[in-house]
Amino acid sequence: MDGEVPEFRFRAIGRLIAGGGEYRQQSPRQGALTEQHGVIELFPGHNFEAAAADLEGAEYIWVVYVFDRNSNWRPKVLPPLGDRRIGVFATRSPHRPNPIGLSAVRLLAVDGLKLHIAGHDLMIGTPILDIKPYVAEADAHPGAALPWRDRIDFKPRRLEFSPLAQRQLEMLKELGAPDLFQVAETQLALREADPRRQRLSVLDDGKMMLAFRTWRLVFEMPEDFVVRVSEIRSGYGSDELREGAPDPYGDKALHRAYVAGIGISSPPSAGNA
């Protein structure tokens, strides 16, 4: 076997069809930290209904899937809560030699080829390779050590929105914009604000701004374990939103409708996705 690396071929058995983000920034660092609901749909024509028949009543399942948006791997990665680079095999990073993910999720219901789950960190369209039952006496090891992780003292923050930001979220939902509540939760409440990993800037009034594609979330941390989103801005300046301006991301009509309502446009220097 010296010098030979075996290769294996796998086929997906299904995919996540609902309840996940379209972009990496919308995915929580650990699914168990959220109540995100989702639906896995198994592919028809392979007798997967019979394969899933006795899952009904199981509280948790293991989902094996593919990090299909990744094209490379890194031997050392910077974890969301780490202060130094860690060997990838000691982390849950998606940047792996084989882009395979493993998540323990709550199983809410089995409906034929559809598995309704909660507390997951998958993205929309994620290919599913396998489903396995979570067996508590074999899989649970409370207090198991992971030295680099055990040194980190982080508590999730309570996420608050100002009345203006709440109205803006409602408008964005009506307009069909990306789920910025999910972005605020995963990027601000469930991890440290860190310019090494996020597009952060400090505003003149001392507040901070998180850039997510062509949107901007303005926030502050008024007390320990609280993050408060005060407003949501378009990342385009007024000149960039004029009719006929280049539209490389195909979303300026959405931004114009938002700014014409109750949105606030960022200055042109804010930059875009």
Phi, psi and omega in degrees: 000351181301127177084348180261132178245109181297145176242147181227148177246135179234154175241139177294147177256352180178193179203163175279122184252349181204150170091013178233166178278164176270341185235154184302324183295346179269355183269131177292153180291333172219125182300328183294346179277355181233171174251024183302123178268155179201171179228123172263128177248120177280149184287139179284163174086010181233013180065028179289341175300317179291323181296330183263000190304318187266013174282336182307127182099342175293138182276323180227152174224156170268132176246122177257128188213179183248133170281078191283353178268359182261142180239359180213173176226162183226128179293332177235135181227161178256102183296158182306327182249008183272161177246008178204165180285139185238146174304132189301330180289348177262012182227175174259017184305144175283351183272079188240159178304318170246119188285065183251130178252155179219122180224137171269120184232157175283136176262117182270321182194155173242121182232084183065246180270001182252129176249119179267124187233168177213158180069044183245169180230025181276159176257155179306133178086357181305126178287135180259131180263326184196157174235131178227150178285144172275121182249108191303315185290340179258329189259341183266127178225073182304136178082005180300136187279143167215092195311312183295325182282326182294339181280349185271130179247094180228135175240133178303144179270153172281130184264125179236151176234137175293162176306321178296313181297325177297316179295322179294320177299319179297317179296317180299321178296317179296327181278351180082027179283167174303154182285094183280342171297316179297321177296314180298320180294310186285326186266336185244319183275328187255010175204163177288141172291120188217112181296346176289335185243343186232158178271089184246148174215157178255130181272169183299330181273007178093346177288166179248158180228129177258126177266127174232107185050240182260020180241156182228128177251119178265129185213167175214166178237086187291339179203170180302137173065024175228135170233131185240118177275119185267329178197162179237125185246154166287145177277357180264139171280170184300321179296323181289338182264004179293151179300134179091353178290150178306144184226069187296334181261357177065030184232013185287332175298320177297314181294322178297317179297322180292311181295326178291339178273258181238013180286165178234123181275139177284158174296156183305334183285356183294330179082164183235187187297000000 
